[in-house]
């Protein structure tokens, strides 16, 4: 007799961080920010972790000479401020909302407690940190070797959460070209030039917000 086919196993649902925190006791709460609002400042006391529910946050560092560098752009599903869990007493950078943003604010003591007591959440958090480290390495390579056009395309794809579990195209609120220039490490005039180029090619669309099409990936992959 031929062997019986193996039963098809259903893919387990993705871990829902927001639902998890709603199901446990704690002092976490949702905080909302308008574009340009500061979530935390460089040098401030580090005693809270944030989880991005909606919107986007820019992490930047200011040198003693007054020069600002954007080190990360975070969106829904990302954590920020987690350095306090490793004993970081003060914030190493500034977190700023780049659009209307909702964050889940989790006190350090609550975060440490759930990490120790809930293995499923710990697994999710570790996976986030590993993915974040990989992305930071990719950002460094991007800055060192890629053109400003490719860096802008990659930044827009990251903002649109391209490649995440939810394949639904996201319409982003319009970001200022000054903000995009800071994130990419170029001038506003170059950003304006490339954004017009992307729009004419149908790679992005303006319709009450900014829609990033997956075809923009062609710019990143083009040699």
N, C-alpha and C positions, 0 to 999 in steps of 0.2 A: 504493500500500500504506500502511496506517496505520503511524505511527511505533511503533517498539518501545518498550514501557514501560521506564523507567529501572530499573536494578536497585536493590533495597532494600538500603540500606547499614546494616549492623549498628552499633548504638551502641557506641562504644568503652568498655571497662570503666573504672570510676572508678579513679583512681590510688590505690594502696594504700601509704600512708606506712610502715606497720609492716613490710610485706613488703619494701619498698625498703631500709629500714635493716638488715633481716636479711641482705640480699643483698650488703652492702658491708662492708668492714673499718672498724672504728672502736671506740670505747670506750663507745658508748651502752648503756644497760641499763634494764630496767624497775624502777621503784621503786613500792612500794605504801604507801598512807596510810590510816589510820583516820579517821573523821569528827572534825573539829576539829584534825587535825594540820597543822602549818605546813610548807608546801613551801619557801617562802623568806620572809624578813622585810624590811620596809622599812628601807633603809639598809645592807643586807648587800651583799657584793661580787657583782656581776653577771657571771657567766662561764659560764652554762649556759642552754640552751633546753629547754623541756619540751613534750612532745606528749601530749595526753590520750587514753589508750587506752580508759579506762572510768571512770565516776564523774562527779564535778563539782568544780570549784574556784572559790572566791570570791576576787576581787581587791578589796582595800580599801586606803584611804589614811587615815592618822591625822594630824590637824592638830597644830600645836604646842600647841593648847589642849586636846588629848586627845579631839577629836571624830572619830569614824570615819565614813567614807563608803564604801559599796560602789560600785565603778566598773564592775564587769563580773562576769558569771557565765559560766564556760566549761565545756564538756562534751566528749564524745568527738569527735575530729576537729579540735579546736582546739589552737593553740600558745599558750604563755605564756613570759614571760621573754625575748622576742625583742629587747627594747630593747638588750641587750648587743651585738647585731650592729651597731648604729648608734653604738657608742662609749659607751653609758651605763655608767659605772663602778659605780654603786650602784643597788640596786633602789629604784624610786620608790614601791612599795607592797608590801603583804603578800599572799601567796597562801595560802589555807587550804582544805583539803579539806572539803567539806560533806557527803560521804557516803564510803563505801569507794571508793577511787580508785586507779587504776593509771596511772602516767605513764612515758613513755619519756624518760629523761634523756640529753640530747645536749650534750656539751661544745661551747663556742663554736667552738673551732678545727675540730672535725669538721663543725659546721653550716656554717661559712663555706666549707669545702672542697667539700662536696657541692653547695652553692648555685652555686659557680663551675664545677664539673665536670659537673653533671647538669641539663640544661635542663628535663627533664620535671618534676623535683622543684622547680626554681626557679619554673616556671609554677604549680605547685600552691601553693607558699608565697606567691607574689604574689597569687594569687586569694584565699587566706585573709586576707591583710592588707587587701585592698580590701573584702572582705565584713565584716571586723571593724570597719573605719572607718565603713562604712555603718551597722552595728548600733550603734556608739557614738553616732552622730548621732541615730538613732532613739530610743536610750535617753534622750538629752537632751530631745528633743521629748516623750517619754513623761512624764518628770519634770515638765516645765514646764506641760503642757496637759491631761494625762489624770488622771482620778480614781484614788484608791487601789485601787478595785475593778478598773479596767481594767489598772492597773500590775501587780497581783497576777496577773490572768489571763494577761497577756503574759509575765510571769516564769515561770509554770508551763509555758506552751507552749514557751518557750525551753529550759527544763530538760528537757522531754520531747523536744527536738530536732524540734519540729513543722516540717514543710516540708523536712527533710533528705532525702537520696537514699533512705535506708531508711525505707519507709512503716510498718514494723512498730511498733505502739504500744509504748512503753517504760513499764515499771513502775518507778517511782523509790522508793528507800528513803524512809521518812518523814523529812522535814526538820522541824526544830524551828520552831515558829511565831516564835520570836525571830529565827532566821536569815532567814526569809521577810520579817519586818517590816523588818530591816536592808536587805535587798535592794530592797524596794519603797519604803522611806522612809515608813513609817507605824508605827502602834502594834500591839502583839501582839493587843490586843482587837479591832482592826479586821480583822486577818488572820483571827482565829478566827471572827468574824462572817461574813466572805465565804467562808471555806473551808466552813463549815456550809451556807451558801446554795448554793455550787457543788455540794456533795455531794447536797443534797436535789433539785436540778435534774437530777442525773445527769451533770453535766459532769466530775466527778472521782469516783473510787472508791477506797475503802480495802479492801485485801484482802492483808494481809501486806506492803503497800507502797502507794505512791500511783500510781494510774493516771490519766493525764490524757487525756481524750477530746478528739478534734478539735472536738467541738461547743462546747468552751470558747471557741473563736474567736468565737462569737456575742457574747460579752461585750465583746471587744476592738472588734468592728465596730459594736456598737450605739451610736447617738448618744443 
